[in-house]
Amino acid sequence: MSVRQSLLAILNQGPCYGYQLRAEFDRRTGSTWPLNVGQIYNTLDRLERDGLVEKGDVDEQGHVYWQITDAGSAEVRAWLGAPVERAQGTRDELAIKLAIAATLPGIDLAAVIQTQRSASLRQLQELNRAKYAGANPDGPEELAWSLVVDSMIFAAEAEVRWLDHTEQRLALHPHHTMGLELASEKPKRGRPAKADATDAAEAVR
């Protein structure tokens, strides 16, 4: 999630000081992604360095108000007008954990999956309770918060379905046949020689 663009979008409504920005971010997302004030100011410093915001007025309490520049407003428009690009690979800890566990001898994969499924179902129940506790999406704050919670609910539901799918796939393969021994061929350090890389490219063609 881009804290940078989110803060810029809020500043596009008008000047804010650091703590105010954090409060506005929390108000619009239901505090589902907590930010600390240090993170806010570090981001503001980088935005100022990039010419997207600048310091403005200082009030009687000493709050420095940050305001967006024309370049910052253009970046907000570009962000809102572009799709979110998902990474090609995955850094999802659960997917990597099960992929590794599936190749290790002596691991009870069914137990690993069941433990995770129980935790995922608990999280799903908590999210649903939170959603229904605030089930009044008429105001802008409530609507914004419910959009975030809905996304988290759908992600939790997808995780449970993926665990079910994984369990069914693994059931087709006896675990004792899936273990990977450490490779006997030791990898070479550094990048492959240019000739080797060229040969590999030709082989792919």
N, C-alpha and C positions, 0 to 999 in steps of 0.2 A: 504494500500500500504506500502511496506517495504522500508523505507528510508535507513535502515541499509544495506540491501543487494544491493540496487541500488548504494549507495556510494561505497561499496566494489567492485562492478562490474566495476565502473569507475576507481577506484584505481588499479584494476587488469591490466589496460592498462599502468599505470605508475604513479609515485609519483605526488601528487598534494597538494597544500596548501588549507586551508579552503575555502576562497572566490572563488578560482579556481574551487573547487569541486561544489560549488553552481552554478557557471556559466556553468559548463559542464552539470550538471543535467538539468538546464533550457534549454540549447541548444538542448538537446536530447529529451525533453518532451514538447517543445513549451511553457514553463512557465505555463503549465496548473495546476501544483501543486507547488505553490511558497513555497520555504523554506527560512527561515531567517538564518543568519550566526550563531546565537546562537544555533539553532537547529543542524546545521552542526557540530559545535564543541562539543556539548553535545553527539552527536552520535559517533564522533571520540573518545572521552574519553571512552565511553563504549566499543567501538571496541578494543581500546588499553587495557583496563582492561581484556577483554576476549582473548587477545593474537592474535587478527586478523589483527591488524595494529600496526605500530610502527613509532615513530618520526625519521625523517632522516635529510637531509641537511637543512641548513638555508641559504637563499640567501642574497644578499646585502641589500635588502629592509626589511630584518627581517622576511620574510615569512618562516614558518616552513613547510617543505614538509613531508607529511605522506606517508608511503609506506606499501603495503600489505605484510603479512607474508604467509608462506606456508599454514598455517591453514586457513587464510583468503581466499586464492585462492581455497582451497578445499570447503569452504562454498559457494563461488560463483558458482562453478561447481554443487554443490548439489542443490542450489536454481534454477539455470537454467534448471536442469534436472528433477525437481519435479513439479507437477501441483500445482496451487494455490488452497488451500483448502478454500472453502466458509463456513462461520459459519452456524451451523444447525438452529439457530433461526434468528430473524431479529431485527436489531436496526434501520431500516429505519423509519425515523420520519413520513413520509407520510402514510405508511402502518399502523403504530401504531395510528396516529391521526384519520384516517378514521375508524379503528376498534373501538376505544373508542367512536368516534362521533356516530357510528351506534347504540350504546347502551344507548345514552343519550336522554331523552325525550325533545321534543320541538326544536330539531336541524333540520334546513333545509339542509339535506344532499345533495340534488341536487345542492344547491347554493355553498356548500363547494367544491363539485367535480368540478363544473363549474369554480370556481375561480382558482382552481389548474390547470385545463386543460388549461385555458387561459395563465397562467404563464408557463406551460410546453411547450406549442406551441410557445410562444415567445422565450424561451430558444432554442428550436429546430431551429427556424428561424435564430437566432443569430449564432448558431453553423454552420449551413449550409452556411451562409454568410461568416463566418470566413474561412471555408474550401475552398470555391470557390475563395476567395480573395488571397489565397496562393496556388492555384491549379497548382503546379509544383513539383510533387513528385519525380523528377529525382535525386536530391541530397540526401545524407543520413540524413541531418538535416530535410529537408522538409518531407521526407518519415516517419521519426520517429514521427514528429509532427502530420502528417496526421493520423497515426495509433491511436494516443491518441484521436484525435478529432473524428475519426470514432467511437471509442468505446463510447464516450460521446453522439454522435448522436444516435447510436443504443440504448443506455440506455434511452435517452429522448423519442425515438419512442416507446420503450417498456412501458414506464411510461404512455404515452397517451393511448396505447392499454389497459393497465391495468385499467386505469380510466374509459374507455368505458365499459370494462367488469364489473367493480364494479358497475357502474351506472345501467347496465342491470340487474345484480343480485339483487340489492336493490329495483329495480322497482317491483320485484316479491313479496316483503315483505312490507306491509304497515308499515310505521315507528312507528306508535303508538303501534304496537304489538311487536316491537323489543326492547323497552326500558328495561333496567335492573335496578331494584331497588337495593339499598344496601342490602347485604345479612343479614338476621336476625341472623344467627348463627355467633358468633364472633370467629375469628381464635384464636387458642392458641399460646402463645408465645413459642419460642424455638422449638427444633426438637421434632418429635413424639417419644414416648417411644419405646424402642427396640421391645417390644411385638407387639405394634401397627404396626410398620413397617413390621414385619414378617408376620402378618395377612394380610396386604395389598398386600404383594408380593405373598402370597398363593392365594389370591383372583384373582390376575391377571392370574395366571396359570390355 
